[in-house]
Amino acid sequence: MKITKLVSTLALITVLFASCSSESVVLPKGDYETGFLISGEGSSAGTGSVSFVSNDFDLVENLIYKKVNLNELGSFLQSIAFDDDKAFIVVDNQNTITVVDRYTFEKRGEITTNLFTPRYMAVSGNKGYVTNWGSASDATDDFIAVVNLDSNMVERMIPVGNGPERIIENNGKLYVSHKGASTTNNIVSVIDIASEVVQEVIVKDNPDELFFNNQGQLVVLSSGRTIYDANWNVTGNTLGSISMIDVASLAVSNELVFASGEHPSLMVLENDTIYYNIGNNVYAINDTATSLSNTSIIEAEGYFYGIEVQGDALFTLNANFSDVSVLNVYSIETKAKTQSKEVAVGASKIYFN
């Protein structure tokens, strides 16, 4: 009787174990999975670095690359790109892209050759496409570096106009805003990946941020520029704009122009809403709007240097280049500030992980 009972018990345990093991068990990918990353450019006061903030805001950890790898990234950290579980940290004046695991931040590799003041990176397949300013004194040496992500080597370069900045990929084409490096420019390059043929679209001066909206249009923010004389006295301004480009015809189908002297520098698209700044004021318009807004939704604090939106939360970065910066989070609905955290020196960009 006891033997029969023992056998029954063992059989039940076996069934329960098999049942539990058949269920998918999701293991954590790393310490930096459930939260978001903030990149800091750094300065003479400190290296470029990355901060991690947990989704519940209970944990803030600065200098995560240094903590994991016992090494510095160097200044100035310009941007981060992502591909599955990898992150590519672009440090422009080091001419380096550091490859890390995006969830553990352990270093996986480095791209150090055939880069010349790299700025931003887009990923398509097993290739990375990196904007490079080249020399500040030469407006003709700018290019897109094509990186083999299996070998971390630059395979070739695609020459483009002066000052390529942001870059995104969509349907086999690359879209590049040309901010003009240390000078100015007013074009968006469209590069067919297969043929590497480059076409250009003219927009307002100093295009920077660019996204695709729900209508499939390319939305580009141009800040315009301030014109100075030889003694740095202001003599005029060119106009900024938000331009919607029809990617089939490469025509500007809609252009929302800012008033003279208004120079927006930040823009983010969340669902069907475009958020942008004039100074420290944040405005919101529908992505099909035919005019700009006259009413700000939130006034950011300090040196307003970065913006992101997720749901009802608007994230702003008050950058400090001599000490820690501050992340502020606001409720779009109530306008109230809900969080304030100290983050990286020269904090400029937010990446939801």
Protein Blocks (a to p, Z undefined) as FASTA:
>chain_A
ZZmmmmmmmmmmmmmmmmmmmpccdddfbjklnccddddebiakbccddddddfklmacc
ehklmmmnopaebjadfbdcdehjbccdddfklopacdddfklopafbdcfehiahifbd
cdehjbdcdddebjakbcklgccddddfklopafbdcdddehiabdcdeehiacdddehp
jmccdbdcdddfklopacdddddehiabdcddfkopacdddebjadddfkopafbdcddd
dddddfklopafbdcdddehiacfbdcdehjaccddehjbccdddfkbcbdcfbdfbdce
hjafbdcdehjbccdddddfkbccddddddfklopafbdcdddehiabdcdZZ
